[in-house]
Amino acid sequence: MIHLKIEEEIKSAMEENKLIFGSKKTIKSIKLNKVKLVIISSNCPKSIKEDIVHNAKIANIDVREFEGKGVDLGAVCKKPFQVSTLGLSR
């Protein structure tokens, strides 16, 4: 159920062109308070996940884990590559 809700939020953000791809851009956007939600794939590297969770906690931004791997998250976003982190901009 949660998995479907995340997919719906991603698809809605795609239509509005409000997705931020990649860990570096996502972390930068968190620090600048430009995202409202961060989604992390289940196989995101531990160090990146910890960095994102830490910064998001400071900025009071929600972080959710996508049940699938980066390939699956990329497919939801209609991208031909893996997506380990994804930010939904405000």
C-alpha positions, 0 to 999 in steps of 0.5 A: 500500500505504501509502495503504491502511494510513493509511486503515485507521488513520483508520477505526480511530481514527474508530470510537474517536472519536480524530480531531483535525481542523484544523491549529490543533487538531492543532498544539496537540495535538502540543505537548501530546503528545496525538497519536501520529500526524499525517496531512497531505493532499498539498495542505496549505499549505506553511507549515502543513505546515512548522509541523506537521513542525517541532513533531512532530519536536520531540515525536517524533511521526510525520507521514505524507502522505496521497496524496490531496487534502484533499477525499479525506482528508475523504471517508475521514473521512466528512466533507463538507469538506476536511481538510488535517491530521488527528491521531490521539490517544493 
